[in-house]
Structures are given as structure tokens and as C-alpha cells.
Amino acid sequence: MNAQALIEAALEAGAAKAALISQSQIVLSATFREICEGNGCGGYNRCWMCPPNVGGIEELMARVRAFPRGLLYQTVARIEDSFDIEGMTAATVEHAQVSQRLEKKLRPRLSGASLHLTCGGCRLCDRCTKLDGLPCRHPEDALPSLEAHGIDVYNTTKDTDLRYINGANTVTLFGLVLVSEG
């Protein structure tokens, strides 16, 4: 798939913007594992797609480095104010749905290896089976997070047309499909 086809697929799936980025634009830092361990989002060791269940940080960053390019995409949602937790949660769920739609569009069309990362935990299930000691119900569809792989989203977006902050009363969320082709 060429760059334009990847971008169009993201937009058709519901992304607000998308751009193809090179490996050199992806900023990685093991510090993000420490942030995950702080459990600010509540997903640490409570979701199969969150740390420590996805693997060691060095191993995950090496996986990211193995891909020469990626499709970075974003969703932008309006919220009432910076304390609108319900609005932020709804935006995260909508972003997860965009990520799933994009994955379904791309999976049959990509001929080479790929790795799809999204924001936060996977959000496919209302309750992750990790909490019940059971295997993931959707291992083929569950998407791990950018942050769990050590991706510094803020600095990765700096040299792109995708803005990290899109104005007052908005929440911006990102996904990245790493590809070996195109």
C-alpha cells in the first residue's frame, strides 16, 4: 500500500488526520514504562494489552524500531472542559472504534509485517478477562498501546501536521500502524 492509500484508509475509518512518518521521527523512551507502572490510567496489570502483560519495554521498543515507517493518525473530540471525565472516556472509546475500523481495513491489504498501536488499553471488552485470570477473548483484534511500547507521542508528532493539542475543550488521541512496506 502506498502512503496515500494508508492515509485515506485512516480518514475513511474516522481519523481526523493522518500522516506517514519515518522510523527516525518515532521518539522512544523507556520512561513511559515507569509512567505505566504509576497506573494513572488504571490499566496497569489489569488489561492484556497493557504493561506488564505486553512484554518488557526494551523488547517492545526493539519491535517498534524494526519497522521503517508508520501511519500516525489522530482523533479529536470536543469535551465540556478539562474536568469532563465522561467526555474524555467517550472520546477514548470512539478512538478505539476508529482503531478497530482501521485495523479491519488494513489487515487484508498489507502484504508485509505490521504492528498496530493505539492509545491506552485496547477497550474491546467492557471488562478485560485479565481480571478474571482468563485468556484474552479477542487476541487477534486486541491492540496494545503506544505508551506501553515506549512511544513519546508528544515528541513524535512535533514534525508532522498532526497537532498534539487542538485547542481548548478538546481531547486528542493517537494511533500508529507500523508497516514494513510502502
Stockholm file with secondary structure:
# STOCKHOLM 1.0

chainA/1-182         MNAQALIEAALEAGAAKAALISQSQIVLSATFREICEGNGCGGYNRCWMCPPNVGGIEELMARVRAFPRGLLYQTVARIEDSFDIEGMTAATVEHAQVSQRLEKKLRPRLSGASLHLTCGGCRLCDRCTKLDGLPCRHPEDALPSLEAHGIDVYNTTKDTDLRYINGANTVTLFGLVLVSEG
#=GR chainA/1-182 SS CCHHHHHHHHHHHTCSEEEEEEGGGCCBCTHHHHHHHTTSSSCTTTSTTSTTTTCCHHHHHHHHHTCSEEEEEEEEEECSSTTCHHHHHHHHHHHHHHHHHHHHHHTTTCCSCEEEEBSSSCCSSSSCGGGGTCCCSCTTTCCCBTGGGTBCHHHHHTTSSCCSCCSTTEEEEEEEEEESCC
#=GC SS_cons         CCHHHHHHHHHHHTCSEEEEEEGGGCCBCTHHHHHHHTTSSSCTTTSTTSTTTTCCHHHHHHHHHTCSEEEEEEEEEECSSTTCHHHHHHHHHHHHHHHHHHHHHHTTTCCSCEEEEBSSSCCSSSSCGGGGTCCCSCTTTCCCBTGGGTBCHHHHHTTSSCCSCCSTTEEEEEEEEEESCC
//
